[in-house]
Amino acid sequence: MDLLIFNKIEKDCCIKGVLEKDNVAVLRNIIEFSETEGVTSSAIKEYVATRLANDDNILSRLAQSDKQIGDDLYKLALLDIEQVYKKLFSIQIKYSPSGNKIDFYDGYVNSIKSITDSKSAGELLDRLIKHYRTLGNGILSKYTAFKYDGELTGVGETDSITFADLVGIEYQKQTLIDNTKAFVNGKAANNVLLFGDRGTGKSSSVKALLNMFRDDGLRMIEMPKHCIKDIPKLSKKLAESPNKYIIFLDDLTFEKHESEYRDLKVAMEGQLQANPENVLIYATSNRRHLIRENWSDREGGEIHVNDHMQETLSLSERFGISLVFSAPTQKEYLNIVSEMLKKYGIEMNGDIEKQAVVWQMNYGGRSARCAKQFVTSYISK
């Protein structure tokens, strides 16, 4: 084959094995592929479909950035796909995977099945373009949640928490939902800071957003503090994707000597490169102002005390929305316990109330986390 657009797949050892009739090389790769990510029994066709779907080329880049594909480029791509369809899709090797759970996003799996099932070269190309436009390619198309620690890794099974599981923070939930809904719909939206007492549902609220909006194109990337300097570089890569991304900074607090808070200020506002419209930052913290202060900071340890204070406050003010999460009152705490128990068909009564109060006195005080831990202990008995 002499491919012009999809030429990278010619270097794939399995595809080379098919073309050169090296059956041993082909079977080695097909067995490995089928048992790790295969979802159909059409082993060769699915293998090729996957390599095409995850190929980085000028067509995939234009499609996923929702730019127009010219007639000439489409015709050249079709010439490539006609060769692929004739020489690779015509080969039948059946191999049924053992049924091990695939952790990829359902939308990705369904798209791969659709591409594999193409009945003509034209249909194959059109389904590939649809895949690029809706999911992108590479690792960003396979998962809805990621961890970033120098590079992206996909998270297969995510926390299943939903907003129905979170009781007593109705205003905070609705504000988050409204802002994120605007974001996934392509409207203006704000970066968000969630701060307040521990165990009050800050992180859980962010995770619930992914479960609510994943099928609308929302993706989430959890990033540790020491990688904040990489946000501009990562955002540039994400800008080429058709999906919307929340960079999630959990439990964020800075010491005065740490430089990462300046990196975060620059990433949010303060660089020549415009922030992409498909990337937002959501952060949680126990502190409103993020940077730890001492009384000496306010008593003139620096000659220009006001300048120091402005520097300290300027980061948190770059979040368009700040939501406070406060520890519940005793009545609110018991209401949270009651609502959680209802999901297990258990009605609150005086005896359970006493046990819940004793629990919160012994285990960390009143919070939604404490309530959840009590309910877990209660139903286990």
C-alpha positions, 0 to 999 in steps of 0.5 A: 500500500502507498497511503497518503493520509493514513500512511502511519498505519503502514508501519504497524507490525501487525498490518505489515504482517498481514500484507507480507503474509507473516501469519505468526506476527499477525496472530501474536498481535491479534491475540494480544489486541483481542484480549486487552481491548477487542470488543468484536470477533472480527479480529483483523477488521477491528484491529485495523478499525482501531488503528485508523480511529486512533491515527493522528493525521491531517484529516483527523485533526481537521475533523476533531477541531470541527473544521471543514474537510475540503473535497480534494482531501476527502477524495485523497482520504477515500483513495487510501481507505479503498486500499485499506478496505480491499487489502485488510478488511477483506481478510477474515480472522475470527477470534472471540475475546475471553470476555474480560471487562473493557474499561473504555468509554461506551461511546468509544466502544460503540464507535469502534463496533460501527467502524468495524461493521462498515460495508464499503470504503465510503461508509468506513471513511464517513464513520471514521470522520464521525468518530474524529468529530465526536470523540477525537482520537488517541487516549482522549477518545477512549476515556472520560476521566484521566489523571495527569502526572507529566502525561495523561493516563485513562481512568477506567472505573470512576466514582459512581456518585451522583447529585442525588447522593449529596444532601443539604447543599442544594444551592452549591449543586445547582450553581455547579450544574448551571455553570457546567451545563453552559460549558458543555453547551458551548456557552460562556462559563467560569472557573470554579473554586469550592472551599470550606469545611472538610467532608462537606461534599466538595470533591464529590460534587465535582465527580458527580458532574462527570456522571451527569454530563459525560454523554454530553462531551464532558471530560475530567482530568485530575492533576496534582499541584506539582503539575500546575505549570503544565496547564498551558501546554496541556490546554493547547493539546486539549484545544484540538479535541471536540470535547469539554475538559475540566482540570480538577485540582483537589484539596488545593493549598499553597505555602508562601514559598511555593511557586505553583500558585503563580503558575496557576495565576498565569494559567488562568489569566496572565499569558499571551496565549488565549485560554481555550474555550473547551477547558475550565479549572475546578479546584477544591480547598479547605481555604478560601484564599488558597495561600497559607498566611501567618499573623506576621504577614499582616503585621508588617513582615513585609514593608508593603503589607498591602502589596503582599495581601493583594498578591495573596488574594489575587489567585482566589479572585481569578475563579469566577465562581466561589462556592462555600461548603459549611459543616451541617448543623445537628438537624442537617446532619441527621437529615443527611443520615435519614436521606441516605438510609432511605436508599436502603429502605430504612426509616429514621427513628429515635434509636438511629438518631442517637447512634448517629449522634454518638458516631459523629461525636466519636468520628470527626464531627458533623459532615456529609462524609461522617454521615456516609460513614455512619450509614455504611457501618449501620447497614453492614450490621 
